[in-house]
Amino acid sequence: MLSAAVTTTAVAGTAAAVPAAAVPAAAATAGTIPAAPATLGTIPAAAGTIPAAAGTIPAAAAATATSTAEPAASGTALATPGSTAVPDGSYTTTALHLKVTVGPNNDLTCDVVAELYTPTSADAEHPVPAMLTTNGWGQDLANNAPLAQYFAGQGYAVLNYSGLGWGGSSCKVQVDRPEYDGKAASQLIDFLAGAPGIGFTDAGHSQPATPPDYVIADSTGTDGQRHQRDIRVGMVGVSYGGGAQFAAASVHARIDAIAPIATWNNLVYSLFPNGADQTTGVASSTPGVSKLILGVALAILGVKSGLDHAAVDPLRLLGCPNMPTQVCAALTADTVTGVPSQDTRDLLASASVANFADRIKAPTLLLQGQADALFDLNESSATFAALRAAGTPVQLAWVSGGHTGAAKPGDYDLTALDARGQYAVGRLVDHFAKYLKKQTVDTGPDFVYQRPWVTYTGNAVVSYASAEAPEAIPTQQRYLSGGTALSGGRLVDTPEQATGGLQTFLTGPAAIPTSLGSPLPGNDSSDPDLNLPGTYGAWTSQPLTAPVDVVGSPSLTVQFQSPTVPVNALAGPTGMLTGYAKLYDIGPDGVARVVDNKVTPFRVADIGRPTTINLTGTVYRFAAGHRLQILLAGGDLKFRGGLLPNNVTVFSKTGKPGGELTLPVTS
């Protein structure tokens, strides 16, 4: 056992009774969970909140769910997960300082502050599986305490730590690069496996802490090979704490299961998205467009952590405060031009699972928020596809909420977890029960999504539906047609219905925003979106005769024509055609709202050929009587667009539409 002073804590136990044989020794007692932080953490107000206000299910309703709407999927209801949850047990907590050596040359020594949660019944004779969890961007280990407490109560030894550069951990933030954050996590696993010289009770690393001797040993890693100090261990975490899991699993095959929540596939796309000229996953061959508001907000959080904890490591403030040099370069140059420099792209790519998914073999459960405008659904689809292609067991759940929206009641509340009453938490519990506890458990369909239009009480399971994969959702097409001066362009059902016409618009000079909607991305905004006349082209359908449920990423293929783009593009990306694609829901009252308030930037290198724009994914119902509209705008308040103005036209002819809108639909 550990030699440092410990505190014993008893964790809440309101779960439904389970057979005694199903309860491990570590879950013998129940008590009261300590007060948890109110939120998972926040991005500054300009960017919204990370899933903070999910509903809490009353105890009486926790194990049941009812729906007043349609069945879950094609008449087949999904099973309620979380049956492997056990009555919560007591644990002890130990404050630690962990000495790690990181970097490409292993020449940077850092102090990682952590807390180890140990089930009270765990010892060398009764070993338990282990878990690592680390913080989101701008946070520290305190924000992850509810996760750590919950899984410790479920019989896991949980090491909760502040990532490099966050909270009391020294060194600069390293953006979850494998050679830094991945190597750090690998050494934390060494400590859990009993390695000396890593754990200490002081920041000066002079008072050793006895490493654990109560974690289950493994015979082989996920690569099928034997490894020194191999233990049964998984990882769970949100956002930046999700990226850390990919970094760690790419470095070492000892990690047996991971569950990244609301995280990225490709940071280049996350911060400089481009829906056009895409190659593999969400990557584009043409530089994207700066997420101005979110990018600045995230940088401020990184600098603030360094300032708040300057006494821990004053060197964190040298050069670019608390972050790699390229991050400050991105702020000073990239936000002026709206175009990421090559150095910025290289840094972000090095921290992106898109570029090392083939090295990850740990079974993976991805939870991605449908209301997330920072790391959108397209990113999770790309990771899901890449891991599948690599032969890695992977499942994907599109859940409610996200960085820019609150979770639905009965889906999850990561400040008060309840596997029986919250669908997504049940999926987490079952995932780790299967791969860490080696229990026989049905972990559910490989791909599910939450339908916001379904009404229910209790567990959100009845609002979920499943499909084989996001790309397996059937599609239907609508076509860009001419219209009238009053109505604008039309969206028609067949190419033959297209009539002649054109839509001409101007992209603003100096990236002036010409859309006057909410500056906050995400689907919690209900503000109407207004576009200045002459700065957009729009195509609108007739009122729908039946609901249309869009699930996934719509795409628009269109032929642009412009007298200015070929000349301006000689100046590079700042002169290329840059615009914004938006899908609107127009109600019977005539008010148009951007679906989920999500906007897809596009920058096109060559308008001489048709351009396909992959829009941000959504799960959204267009109600009967509503109209669907696709709009192309020349500017948007949330982004830093092109610097040179361009005149752009989309033509259509009789029987020859100006473009094709493809919608993934389930109804």
C-alpha positions as CSV (number, residue, x, y, z in Angstrom):
1,M,0.0,0.0,0.0
2,L,1.0,3.6,-0.3
3,S,3.1,5.2,2.4
4,A,1.7,8.7,2.1
5,A,-1.1,10.0,4.3
6,V,-4.4,9.1,3.0
7,T,-8.1,10.1,3.4
8,T,-10.9,7.6,3.4
9,T,-14.0,8.5,1.5
10,A,-17.3,6.6,1.0
11,V,-19.0,7.0,-2.3
12,A,-22.7,7.3,-2.9
13,G,-24.7,4.1,-3.3
14,T,-28.2,4.6,-4.6
15,A,-27.9,2.2,-7.5
16,A,-30.5,-0.6,-7.8
17,A,-29.6,-3.9,-6.1
18,V,-27.6,-6.4,-8.1
19,P,-26.9,-10.1,-7.4
20,A,-24.2,-10.5,-4.7
21,A,-22.1,-12.5,-7.1
22,A,-21.8,-9.5,-9.4
23,V,-20.4,-7.2,-6.7
24,P,-16.6,-7.2,-6.5
25,A,-14.9,-7.1,-3.1
26,A,-13.9,-3.5,-3.7
27,A,-17.6,-2.4,-3.7
28,A,-18.5,-3.6,-0.2
29,T,-19.7,-0.4,1.4
30,A,-21.7,2.6,0.5
31,G,-21.8,6.1,1.8
32,T,-22.0,9.7,0.6
33,I,-20.1,11.2,-2.3
34,P,-18.3,14.5,-1.5
35,A,-19.6,17.7,-3.0
36,A,-18.6,17.8,-6.7
37,P,-17.7,20.8,-8.8
38,A,-20.8,22.3,-10.4
39,T,-19.5,22.0,-13.9
40,L,-17.0,19.9,-15.9
41,G,-15.3,23.2,-16.7
42,T,-15.9,26.2,-18.8
43,I,-14.7,27.9,-21.9
44,P,-15.0,31.7,-21.5
45,A,-18.6,33.0,-21.9
46,A,-17.9,33.8,-25.6
47,A,-17.5,30.1,-26.3
48,G,-20.1,28.5,-24.1
49,T,-19.8,25.7,-21.5
50,I,-18.5,22.2,-21.6
51,P,-21.4,19.8,-20.8
52,A,-22.2,21.3,-17.4
53,A,-25.9,21.1,-16.7
54,A,-27.1,17.7,-17.6
55,G,-30.2,16.6,-15.7
56,T,-30.0,14.4,-12.6
57,I,-32.4,11.5,-12.6
58,P,-34.5,11.0,-9.5
59,A,-33.7,7.7,-7.7
60,A,-37.2,6.4,-8.3
61,A,-36.9,6.9,-12.0
62,A,-33.2,6.0,-12.5
63,A,-33.7,2.4,-13.8
64,T,-36.7,3.1,-16.0
65,A,-37.5,5.1,-19.1
66,T,-40.6,5.9,-21.0
67,S,-41.3,7.6,-24.3
68,T,-44.3,9.4,-25.7
69,A,-42.7,9.4,-29.2
70,E,-41.5,6.9,-31.7
71,P,-39.6,3.6,-31.1
72,A,-35.8,3.8,-30.9
73,A,-34.8,2.4,-34.3
74,S,-36.7,0.7,-37.0
75,G,-39.1,-0.8,-34.4
76,T,-36.3,-2.2,-32.3
77,A,-35.6,-0.7,-28.9
78,L,-32.1,-0.4,-27.6
79,A,-31.2,-2.2,-24.4
80,T,-30.6,0.0,-21.4
81,P,-26.8,-0.1,-20.6
82,G,-25.3,0.1,-17.1
83,S,-26.3,-3.3,-15.8
84,T,-22.7,-4.0,-14.8
85,A,-22.8,-1.0,-12.3
86,V,-22.3,-2.0,-8.7
87,P,-23.3,-0.4,-5.4
88,D,-20.7,2.2,-4.9
89,G,-17.8,1.3,-2.5
90,S,-15.4,3.1,-0.3
91,Y,-12.0,4.2,-1.3
92,T,-9.0,6.1,0.0
93,T,-7.3,9.1,-1.7
94,T,-3.6,9.9,-1.8
95,A,-2.0,13.1,-3.0
96,L,1.0,12.5,-5.2
97,H,3.7,14.2,-7.3
98,L,4.9,12.1,-10.2
99,K,8.2,12.6,-11.9
100,V,8.2,12.0,-15.6
101,T,10.7,12.6,-18.4
102,V,9.3,13.5,-21.8
103,G,10.1,15.0,-25.2
104,P,11.4,13.6,-28.4
105,N,14.8,13.3,-26.8
106,N,13.5,12.4,-23.3
107,D,15.3,15.4,-21.9
108,L,12.5,17.3,-20.2
109,T,11.6,16.4,-16.6
110,C,8.2,17.5,-15.3
111,D,6.3,17.2,-12.1
112,V,2.7,15.8,-12.5
113,V,0.3,16.4,-9.6
114,A,-2.2,13.6,-9.0
115,E,-4.6,11.9,-6.7
116,L,-4.8,8.2,-6.4
117,Y,-8.2,6.7,-5.5
118,T,-7.8,3.2,-4.1
119,P,-10.8,0.9,-3.3
120,T,-10.4,0.1,0.4
121,S,-10.5,-3.7,-0.2
122,A,-7.8,-3.7,-2.8
123,D,-4.5,-5.2,-1.9
124,A,-1.9,-7.6,-3.4
125,E,-4.2,-10.6,-2.7
126,H,-7.3,-8.8,-4.1
127,P,-6.0,-6.8,-7.1
128,V,-8.2,-4.5,-9.1
129,P,-8.0,-2.9,-12.6
130,A,-6.8,0.7,-12.9
131,M,-7.8,3.8,-14.7
132,L,-6.2,7.1,-15.6
133,T,-8.1,10.3,-16.1
134,T,-6.9,13.8,-16.9
135,N,-8.4,17.3,-17.3
136,G,-9.9,19.2,-20.1
137,W,-8.3,22.4,-21.6
138,G,-8.1,25.2,-19.0
139,Q,-8.8,22.8,-16.1
140,D,-7.0,20.6,-13.6
141,L,-7.5,17.4,-11.7
142,A,-10.2,19.0,-9.5
143,N,-12.6,19.0,-12.5
144,N,-12.2,15.3,-13.0
145,A,-12.8,14.4,-9.3
146,P,-16.4,13.2,-9.9
147,L,-15.2,10.8,-12.7
148,A,-12.4,9.5,-10.4
149,Q,-14.7,9.1,-7.4
150,Y,-17.4,7.3,-9.4
151,F,-15.1,4.7,-11.0
152,A,-13.2,4.2,-7.7
153,G,-16.6,3.4,-6.2
154,Q,-17.0,0.9,-9.1
155,G,-13.9,-1.0,-8.0
156,Y,-11.1,0.6,-10.0
157,A,-7.9,2.1,-8.8
158,V,-8.1,5.6,-10.4
159,L,-5.1,7.9,-10.9
160,N,-6.5,11.4,-11.6
161,Y,-3.9,13.9,-12.7
162,S,-3.4,17.4,-14.1
163,G,-1.8,17.3,-17.5
164,L,1.5,18.9,-18.3
165,G,1.2,22.7,-17.9
166,W,-2.2,22.6,-16.2
167,G,-3.0,23.2,-12.5
168,G,0.0,22.4,-10.3
169,S,1.8,20.3,-12.9
170,S,5.0,21.8,-14.2
171,C,6.3,22.3,-17.8
172,K,4.3,24.0,-20.6
173,V,1.1,22.7,-22.1
174,Q,2.1,20.4,-25.0
175,V,-1.3,20.0,-26.8
176,D,-1.5,16.3,-26.1
177,R,1.4,15.3,-28.4
178,P,2.4,11.7,-28.0
179,E,6.1,12.5,-27.4
180,Y,5.1,14.6,-24.4
181,D,1.7,13.8,-22.9
182,G,1.7,10.2,-24.3
183,K,5.1,9.5,-22.7
184,A,4.0,11.1,-19.4
185,A,0.9,8.8,-19.3
186,S,3.1,5.8,-20.0
187,Q,5.3,6.6,-17.0
188,L,2.2,7.0,-14.8
189,I,1.3,3.5,-15.8
190,D,4.7,2.4,-14.8
191,F,4.0,3.8,-11.3
192,L,0.7,2.0,-11.1
193,A,2.5,-1.2,-12.1
194,G,4.9,-0.8,-9.1
195,A,7.9,1.0,-10.6
196,P,10.0,3.0,-8.1
197,G,11.4,6.5,-8.6
198,I,8.3,8.0,-10.1
199,G,5.9,8.6,-7.2
200,F,6.6,11.2,-4.5
201,T,4.7,13.0,-1.8
202,D,6.5,16.4,-2.5
203,A,7.1,18.6,-5.5
204,G,10.8,18.4,-5.0
205,H,10.7,14.6,-5.5
206,S,12.7,13.9,-2.3
207,Q,10.1,11.9,-0.4
208,P,9.3,8.6,-2.3
209,A,5.8,7.2,-2.2
210,T,5.4,3.4,-2.2
211,P,4.0,2.4,-5.6
212,P,0.8,0.3,-5.7
213,D,1.0,-3.5,-5.5
214,Y,-2.8,-4.0,-6.0
215,V,-3.3,-3.6,-9.7
216,I,-4.1,-6.6,-11.9
217,A,-1.2,-7.7,-14.0
218,D,-1.6,-8.5,-17.7
219,S,0.2,-11.1,-19.7
220,T,0.1,-9.3,-23.0
221,G,-0.7,-5.9,-24.4
222,T,-3.2,-5.0,-27.1
223,D,-0.6,-5.7,-29.7
224,G,-0.4,-9.4,-28.5
225,Q,3.1,-8.9,-27.1
226,R,4.5,-9.2,-23.6
227,H,5.6,-5.9,-22.0
228,Q,7.4,-5.0,-18.8
229,R,5.1,-3.7,-16.1
230,D,2.0,-4.6,-18.0
231,I,-1.2,-4.0,-16.0
232,R,-4.9,-3.9,-16.6
233,V,-5.5,-0.2,-17.2
234,G,-7.8,2.1,-19.1
235,M,-8.3,5.8,-19.6
236,V,-11.3,8.1,-19.6
237,G,-11.6,11.9,-20.0
238,V,-13.2,14.8,-21.7
239,S,-12.0,17.1,-24.5
240,Y,-8.3,17.7,-23.9
241,G,-8.5,14.7,-21.6
242,G,-9.7,12.7,-24.6
243,G,-6.8,13.7,-26.8
244,A,-4.4,12.6,-24.0
245,Q,-5.9,9.1,-24.3
246,F,-5.1,8.9,-28.0
247,A,-1.6,10.1,-27.3
248,A,-1.0,7.6,-24.6
249,A,-2.5,4.6,-26.5
250,S,-0.3,5.4,-29.5
251,V,2.8,5.3,-27.3
252,H,2.3,2.0,-25.5
253,A,0.1,-1.1,-26.0
254,R,-0.4,-1.6,-22.3
255,I,-3.5,0.5,-22.2
256,D,-6.5,-2.0,-22.5
257,A,-9.4,0.4,-23.1
258,I,-10.0,4.1,-23.7
259,A,-13.1,6.3,-23.7
260,P,-12.4,9.7,-25.2
261,I,-15.4,12.1,-24.7
262,A,-16.0,15.2,-26.8
263,T,-12.5,15.3,-28.4
264,W,-10.8,15.9,-31.7
265,N,-9.7,13.9,-34.7
266,N,-7.6,16.6,-36.4
267,L,-6.8,19.8,-34.6
268,V,-6.1,21.6,-37.8
269,Y,-9.7,21.1,-38.8
270,S,-10.9,21.8,-35.2
271,L,-9.4,25.3,-35.2
272,F,-9.1,26.0,-38.9
273,P,-12.0,24.0,-40.5
274,N,-12.5,23.7,-44.3
275,G,-15.5,21.8,-45.6
276,A,-14.1,21.9,-49.1
277,D,-11.2,20.1,-50.8
278,Q,-11.3,17.4,-48.2
279,T,-9.0,14.4,-48.6
280,T,-9.0,11.8,-45.8
281,G,-11.4,12.2,-42.8
282,V,-11.8,15.9,-42.2
283,A,-8.4,16.9,-43.5
284,S,-8.3,19.3,-46.4
285,S,-5.6,20.0,-49.1
286,T,-6.4,23.7,-48.8
287,P,-5.8,25.7,-45.6
288,G,-8.9,26.3,-43.6
289,V,-10.5,29.3,-41.9
290,S,-9.8,30.5,-38.4
291,K,-12.4,29.9,-35.6
292,L,-11.7,33.4,-34.3
293,I,-13.7,33.5,-31.1
294,L,-13.1,30.0,-30.0
295,G,-9.4,30.1,-30.9
296,V,-8.8,33.2,-28.9
297,A,-10.8,31.9,-25.9
298,L,-8.8,28.7,-25.8
299,A,-5.5,30.5,-26.0
300,I,-6.5,32.8,-23.1
301,L,-7.3,29.8,-21.0
302,G,-3.9,28.3,-21.7
303,V,-2.0,31.5,-20.7
304,K,-4.2,32.0,-17.6
305,S,-3.2,28.6,-16.2
306,G,0.4,29.5,-16.5
307,L,-0.1,32.8,-14.8
308,D,-2.2,31.2,-12.0
309,H,0.5,28.7,-11.3
310,A,3.6,30.7,-12.1
311,A,5.1,29.8,-8.7
312,V,5.0,26.1,-9.6
313,D,7.2,26.6,-12.7
314,P,8.2,30.1,-13.6
315,L,9.7,28.8,-16.9
316,R,6.2,28.2,-18.2
317,L,5.9,31.9,-18.8
318,L,9.0,32.3,-20.9
319,G,8.5,32.9,-24.7
320,C,4.9,31.9,-25.5
321,P,3.3,31.9,-22.0
322,N,2.6,28.3,-21.0
323,M,2.3,27.0,-24.6
324,P,4.4,26.0,-27.6
325,T,5.8,28.9,-29.6
326,Q,3.5,28.0,-32.6
327,V,0.4,28.8,-30.5
328,C,1.4,32.4,-30.0
329,A,2.4,32.6,-33.7
330,A,-1.1,31.4,-34.5
331,L,-2.6,34.2,-32.4
332,T,-0.5,37.0,-33.9
333,A,-0.5,35.9,-37.5
334,D,-3.1,33.3,-38.2
335,T,-6.0,35.3,-36.6
336,V,-5.0,38.3,-38.7
337,T,-5.0,36.5,-42.0
338,G,-7.5,33.7,-41.0
339,V,-5.0,31.2,-42.5
340,P,-2.9,28.8,-40.4
341,S,0.8,28.9,-41.0
342,Q,2.7,25.8,-41.9
343,D,4.3,25.7,-38.5
344,T,0.9,25.9,-36.8
345,R,-0.5,23.1,-39.0
346,D,2.5,20.9,-38.3
347,L,2.1,21.4,-34.5
348,L,-1.6,20.7,-34.6
349,A,-1.2,17.7,-36.9
350,S,1.4,16.2,-34.5
351,A,-1.3,16.1,-31.8
352,S,-4.0,14.7,-33.9
353,V,-5.1,11.0,-33.8
354,A,-5.9,11.4,-37.6
355,N,-2.1,11.0,-38.0
356,F,-1.5,8.0,-35.7
357,A,-4.8,6.1,-35.5
358,D,-3.0,3.0,-37.0
359,R,-0.9,2.8,-33.8
360,I,-3.9,2.6,-31.5
361,K,-5.2,-0.9,-30.7
362,A,-7.0,-0.3,-27.4
363,P,-10.7,-0.9,-27.6
364,T,-12.3,2.5,-27.9
365,L,-15.7,4.0,-26.9
366,L,-16.1,7.5,-28.5
367,L,-18.8,9.8,-27.0
368,Q,-19.3,13.0,-29.1
369,G,-21.7,15.8,-28.4
370,Q,-24.2,16.7,-31.0
371,A,-24.2,20.3,-29.7
372,D,-20.5,20.6,-30.0
373,A,-19.1,23.3,-32.3
374,L,-15.5,23.0,-31.1
375,F,-15.1,19.3,-31.9
376,D,-17.9,18.4,-34.2
377,L,-19.6,15.1,-35.2
378,N,-17.5,14.9,-38.4
379,E,-14.4,14.5,-36.3
380,S,-15.8,11.6,-34.4
381,S,-16.9,10.0,-37.6
382,A,-13.4,10.3,-39.0
383,T,-11.8,8.7,-35.9
384,F,-14.4,5.9,-35.9
385,A,-13.6,5.1,-39.5
386,A,-9.8,5.3,-39.0
387,L,-9.9,3.0,-36.0
388,R,-12.2,0.5,-37.7
389,A,-9.8,0.5,-40.7
390,A,-6.9,-0.2,-38.3
391,G,-8.8,-3.2,-36.9
392,T,-9.3,-1.6,-33.5
393,P,-12.6,-2.5,-31.7
394,V,-14.4,0.9,-31.6
395,Q,-17.9,2.1,-30.8
396,L,-19.4,5.6,-31.3
397,A,-22.2,7.3,-29.5
398,W,-23.4,10.7,-30.6
399,V,-24.7,12.1,-27.3
400,S,-26.6,15.2,-26.4
401,G,-24.7,18.3,-25.3
402,G,-21.0,19.1,-26.0
403,H,-18.7,22.0,-25.5
404,T,-21.4,24.5,-26.6
405,G,-24.6,22.9,-25.3
406,A,-26.0,21.2,-22.3
407,A,-26.8,17.4,-22.1
408,K,-30.3,16.1,-22.0
409,P,-31.7,14.7,-18.7
410,G,-31.1,11.0,-18.5
411,D,-28.2,11.0,-20.9
412,Y,-25.2,11.9,-18.7
413,D,-24.1,14.3,-16.0
414,L,-20.4,14.0,-15.5
415,T,-20.6,15.8,-12.1
416,A,-23.1,13.2,-10.8
417,L,-22.7,10.0,-12.7
418,D,-25.5,7.4,-12.6
419,A,-25.1,4.3,-14.9
420,R,-28.6,3.1,-14.3
421,G,-30.3,6.4,-15.0
422,Q,-28.0,7.9,-17.6
423,Y,-27.6,6.2,-21.0
424,A,-24.1,7.5,-21.9
425,V,-22.7,6.8,-18.4
426,G,-24.1,3.2,-18.7
427,R,-22.2,2.8,-21.9
428,L,-19.0,4.0,-20.2
429,V,-19.5,1.6,-17.3
430,D,-20.2,-1.4,-19.6
431,H,-17.2,-0.6,-21.8
432,F,-14.7,-0.8,-18.9
433,A,-16.5,-3.7,-17.3
434,K,-15.9,-5.7,-20.5
435,Y,-12.3,-4.7,-21.2
436,L,-10.9,-4.1,-17.7
437,K,-13.0,-6.4,-15.5
438,K,-13.3,-9.0,-18.3
439,Q,-17.0,-9.4,-17.6
440,T,-19.4,-10.8,-20.2
441,V,-21.5,-7.8,-21.2
442,D,-23.3,-6.5,-24.2
443,T,-21.9,-3.1,-24.9
444,G,-24.6,-2.1,-27.3
445,P,-24.6,-1.1,-31.0
446,D,-21.4,0.1,-32.6
447,F,-23.0,3.4,-33.6
448,V,-25.9,5.2,-31.9
449,Y,-27.2,8.8,-31.9
450,Q,-29.6,10.7,-29.7
451,R,-32.7,12.2,-31.2
452,P,-33.5,15.5,-29.6
453,W,-37.1,15.5,-30.8
454,V,-38.1,12.3,-28.9
455,T,-39.8,13.1,-25.6
456,Y,-39.2,10.7,-22.7
457,T,-38.9,10.5,-18.9
458,G,-36.1,8.8,-17.1
459,N,-33.2,7.2,-18.9
460,A,-32.5,8.7,-22.3
461,V,-32.1,5.3,-23.9
462,V,-35.5,5.5,-25.6
463,S,-34.4,8.6,-27.5
464,Y,-31.5,6.8,-29.1
465,A,-31.4,5.0,-32.4
466,S,-28.7,3.0,-34.1
467,A,-27.1,2.4,-37.5
468,E,-24.1,0.4,-38.7
469,A,-22.0,3.6,-39.1
470,P,-22.5,7.3,-39.8
471,E,-21.8,6.7,-43.5
472,A,-24.4,3.9,-43.7
473,I,-27.3,6.4,-43.2
474,P,-29.3,6.5,-46.4
475,T,-29.2,9.7,-48.4
476,Q,-31.6,11.8,-50.5
477,Q,-30.8,14.6,-52.9
478,R,-32.2,18.0,-53.5
479,Y,-31.1,20.3,-56.4
480,L,-30.3,24.0,-56.7
481,S,-32.7,25.6,-59.1
482,G,-33.5,29.1,-60.4
483,G,-36.4,31.0,-58.8
484,T,-37.9,34.5,-58.7
485,A,-36.5,37.8,-57.7
486,L,-38.7,37.6,-54.6
487,S,-38.3,34.0,-53.6
488,G,-34.6,33.5,-54.5
489,G,-33.3,30.1,-55.6
490,R,-35.4,27.0,-55.1
491,L,-34.5,23.5,-53.8
492,V,-36.2,20.9,-56.0
493,D,-36.6,17.2,-55.7
494,T,-35.3,16.1,-59.1
495,P,-32.8,17.6,-61.7
496,E,-35.6,17.7,-64.2
497,Q,-37.5,20.2,-62.1
498,A,-34.6,22.7,-62.2
499,T,-35.2,26.0,-64.0
500,G,-32.8,28.7,-65.2
501,G,-31.6,31.3,-62.9
502,L,-28.6,32.6,-60.9
503,Q,-27.5,33.5,-57.4
504,T,-24.7,36.1,-57.2
505,F,-23.1,37.2,-53.9
506,L,-20.0,39.1,-52.7
507,T,-17.5,37.8,-50.2
508,G,-16.6,40.8,-47.9
509,P,-13.2,42.6,-48.1
510,A,-10.9,42.2,-45.2
511,A,-12.9,39.3,-43.9
512,I,-15.7,41.6,-42.8
513,P,-18.5,39.5,-41.2
514,T,-21.7,39.8,-43.2
515,S,-23.8,37.4,-41.1
516,L,-25.4,38.9,-38.0
517,G,-26.5,35.8,-36.1
518,S,-25.3,34.7,-32.7
519,P,-21.5,34.8,-32.2
520,L,-21.9,31.7,-30.1
521,P,-21.6,28.4,-31.9
522,G,-23.7,25.4,-30.9
523,N,-27.4,24.4,-30.8
524,D,-28.4,26.2,-27.6
525,S,-28.8,29.5,-29.6
526,S,-32.3,30.2,-30.9
527,D,-31.4,33.6,-32.4
528,P,-32.4,34.2,-36.0
529,D,-29.5,34.5,-38.4
530,L,-29.5,37.6,-40.6
531,N,-27.3,38.1,-43.7
532,L,-26.6,41.4,-45.5
533,P,-28.2,41.7,-48.9
534,G,-25.9,40.9,-51.8
535,T,-23.6,38.8,-49.6
536,Y,-25.2,35.4,-49.9
537,G,-27.0,33.0,-52.2
538,A,-29.9,30.9,-50.9
539,W,-32.0,28.0,-52.2
540,T,-35.3,27.1,-50.4
541,S,-37.6,24.0,-50.6
542,Q,-41.3,23.9,-50.6
543,P,-43.0,23.3,-47.2
544,L,-42.3,19.7,-46.2
545,T,-45.3,17.3,-46.3
546,A,-43.7,15.0,-43.7
547,P,-40.9,15.3,-41.2
548,V,-37.3,14.9,-42.5
549,D,-34.8,13.6,-40.0
550,V,-31.2,14.5,-40.9
551,V,-28.5,12.3,-39.2
552,G,-24.9,13.0,-40.2
553,S,-23.0,15.3,-42.5
554,P,-24.9,16.9,-45.4
555,S,-22.8,17.7,-48.5
556,L,-23.3,20.3,-51.2
557,T,-21.7,20.0,-54.6
558,V,-21.8,23.2,-56.6
559,Q,-20.1,24.9,-59.6
560,F,-18.9,28.4,-58.7
561,Q,-18.1,31.0,-61.3
562,S,-16.2,34.2,-60.7
563,P,-14.3,36.9,-62.6
564,T,-12.2,37.8,-59.6
565,V,-11.2,34.6,-57.9
566,P,-8.6,33.4,-60.5
567,V,-6.8,36.8,-60.1
568,N,-7.1,37.1,-56.3
569,A,-6.1,33.5,-55.7
570,L,-2.6,34.4,-57.0
571,A,-2.1,36.1,-53.6
572,G,-2.5,32.7,-52.0
573,P,-5.2,31.4,-49.6
574,T,-6.2,34.9,-48.5
575,G,-7.4,35.6,-52.0
576,M,-9.1,32.2,-52.7
577,L,-12.9,31.9,-52.6
578,T,-13.8,31.7,-49.0
579,G,-17.4,31.4,-47.8
580,Y,-19.7,29.7,-45.3
581,A,-22.4,27.1,-45.9
582,K,-25.4,27.0,-43.6
583,L,-28.4,24.8,-43.4
584,Y,-31.6,26.6,-42.3
585,D,-34.9,25.5,-40.9
586,I,-37.6,28.0,-41.9
587,G,-40.8,27.7,-39.9
588,P,-44.3,28.5,-41.0
589,D,-43.8,32.0,-39.4
590,G,-41.1,32.7,-42.0
591,V,-38.3,32.9,-39.3
592,A,-35.1,31.2,-40.5
593,R,-32.7,29.6,-38.0
594,V,-29.4,28.0,-38.7
595,V,-29.7,24.3,-37.9
596,D,-28.0,23.8,-34.5
597,N,-26.4,27.2,-35.1
598,K,-23.6,25.4,-37.0
599,V,-21.7,27.0,-39.8
600,T,-19.3,25.3,-42.2
601,P,-16.4,27.4,-43.6
602,F,-15.0,26.6,-47.0
603,R,-11.9,27.8,-48.9
604,V,-11.6,26.6,-52.5
605,A,-8.3,26.3,-54.3
606,D,-9.7,25.8,-57.8
607,I,-13.2,26.9,-58.8
608,G,-12.7,25.6,-62.3
609,R,-14.3,22.3,-61.3
610,P,-17.3,21.5,-59.1
611,T,-16.7,21.9,-55.4
612,T,-18.0,19.6,-52.8
613,I,-18.5,21.1,-49.3
614,N,-19.0,18.6,-46.4
615,L,-21.2,20.4,-43.9
616,T,-20.9,20.0,-40.1
617,G,-22.8,16.9,-39.0
618,T,-26.1,17.2,-37.2
619,V,-29.0,15.2,-35.8
620,Y,-32.1,17.3,-36.5
621,R,-35.7,17.0,-37.4
622,F,-37.3,19.3,-40.0
623,A,-41.0,19.3,-39.0
624,A,-43.8,18.9,-41.5
625,G,-44.8,22.4,-42.8
626,H,-41.3,23.7,-42.4
627,R,-39.0,24.6,-45.3
628,L,-35.3,23.6,-45.8
629,Q,-32.8,26.1,-47.1
630,I,-29.2,25.9,-48.0
631,L,-27.3,29.3,-47.9
632,L,-23.8,30.3,-49.0
633,A,-22.6,33.4,-47.3
634,G,-19.6,35.6,-47.9
635,G,-18.8,36.3,-44.2
636,D,-19.6,35.1,-40.7
637,L,-19.0,36.6,-37.3
638,K,-17.6,33.5,-35.8
639,F,-14.7,33.2,-38.3
640,R,-11.8,35.1,-39.8
641,G,-12.5,34.7,-43.6
642,G,-10.8,35.7,-46.8
643,L,-9.1,39.2,-47.1
644,L,-9.8,39.9,-50.7
645,P,-13.4,40.5,-52.0
646,N,-14.8,38.1,-54.7
647,N,-17.9,38.2,-56.8
648,V,-19.3,34.7,-57.0
649,T,-22.2,33.3,-59.1
650,V,-24.0,29.9,-59.2
651,F,-26.0,29.3,-62.4
652,S,-28.7,26.9,-63.1
653,K,-30.4,26.0,-66.4
654,T,-33.6,24.2,-67.3
655,G,-33.1,20.6,-66.4
656,K,-29.6,21.3,-65.3
657,P,-29.4,22.4,-61.6
658,G,-26.6,24.6,-60.3
659,G,-25.7,22.1,-57.5
660,E,-26.7,19.1,-55.5
661,L,-27.5,18.9,-51.8
662,T,-27.1,15.5,-50.3
663,L,-28.9,14.8,-47.0
664,P,-28.3,11.7,-44.8
665,V,-31.9,11.0,-43.7
666,T,-33.6,8.3,-41.6
667,S,-37.2,9.2,-42.5
